[in-house]
Amino acid sequence: MFTGMSINGKGLSLASLLFIVAMLPTSSPAQSVVHKNAWQAELEAGGFMASPSAMPFWLRTNQYGIVPLTAPVATLRASLTKRYAHQDTSAVRKSVDWGFGVNPVVNAGKTNQVILAEAYVKGRFRSLELFAGRRRELIGLGDSTLSSGFMIGSGNALPVPKVQLATMGYIPLKFLGSVLAINAGYGHGWFNADYIKGAYLHQKYLYGRLGKPEWPVKLHLGVNHQVQWAGQADYLRDFSDRVNPDGKLPSSLKAYVAAVTGVVPKDWAGTDITSFDTYAVGNNLGSYDAGIEVDTRQMHFLLYHQHIFDDKSGIALVNIPDGLTGLSWQRKPLTPPTGAFQLSRVVLEFISTLDQSGSTFYVPNSIYQGRDNYFNHAQYIEGWSYKGRTIGTPFIAPYLDFRPETQQAGGGFFPNTRVEVWYVGAEGRLLNQLTWRLRTSYSRNYGIFAQPYLSVIEQFSSLLSAQITLPRWSNTIVTASVALDRGKLYENTVGGFLSVKKIW
């Protein structure tokens, strides 16, 4: 357990934590664990410490909502999964298969929680999959291993329970010679947030890849669309322009069609529509994604861009250049690694959300509005969040994540939607035994157009983590991490995480 270790000016330092990891018994890295059947069970025990008690940004970010905002915390995590047979190297691919996953998490300490992080069942027929429940996933095109977090779905919040039918990755279109492949999905979720009852989530995506898998250059282009819709919003009863007098948001079949298509019918007679919904039904957002993939004999490159849209002006690209641009480099493991220090992957990303289709909401002589104010919404007061955490990029964060004086400087659930972010991620191996990962981000934060910060707020956050597999205990992995925050957005803090995980 990590709970007995002090972190302060005279306590745990980066050097001492790395020394602890380096002194552990050595063997093959964590990635070398091989599963000989479709069933897998895991049990992990660990703990977080921080000084002061605020959890550092990169220790809690993109962890699917299972790491609290404060420390110290002891954590116990378990999982049981059944994978599809073709995911196992020794199994024959089946046309029909099934699987499931369950992942409870218990946190105790400064914050006490019992979380069902995942609980789902899934079935597949050839290259199509249907799943139901809560399952971890990302939304968008990019480096899923080392990204700072995709614009629309970063893995920062607890997954929303849903039913989804989707392809299992790209499916080549054989009638076009497999030069074009598509990846698509359609889902319906239950947005059972604490502040609104009976709300739903609509999700869909469509991506295309030009180029066969073996081609050295491939092009990617796609779009994803998310809608929060329906629900009982009692907090809006006094706002007759936003909701009906009983607080009910549109939930009819006609409203669902409008949410899916983004087209509001002109004739709403006999429905629960209000004047607010004549522009769009629900909270609509998504991203256009594009990328180019280049493979050489020894390296893999991916250049990608995720263009965010939060209303019709974003769909029409009025808010260019807002979004995330990234470059991923990966070394292919063609030969066993050599040398004391190895670098296997690097990701560089830049995020800008400064434009937002302009600083004016009502734009004269234009069919589009400005002040897109990403993730905020006038009907869904906690916007694009779930259980208090941002669903999209973690750099647009809820006000409760900020230090107290910063919370008071802005307005809305997301008081800081205009940001610039520079991010570097890297991973590799040390002494051919230890797998390491680095995440570093620097951001400039401007607030929102309606309530800008008096001066730009700068923030630096970083994390260094390491993993090693113990030789005397089969499939037992030790993980150690140290992270820090420096700036005016979050509390200045240093923290760490230490855990032991057993895999069966």
PyMOL commands that set and color helices and strands:
alter all, ss='L'
color gray80, all
select helices_A, chain A and resi 14-22+30-32+57-60+85-87+174-176+234-236+253-261+275-278+312-315+399-401+404-407
alter helices_A, ss='H'
color red, helices_A
select strands_A, chain A and resi 39-51+73-82+96-109+113-125+128-134+162-167+171-172+180-191+199-210+217-229+283-295+299-309+323-331+341-352+385-386+389-390+419-430+434-447+452-469+476-487+493-503
alter strands_A, ss='S'
color yellow, strands_A
deselect
rebuild
show_as cartoon
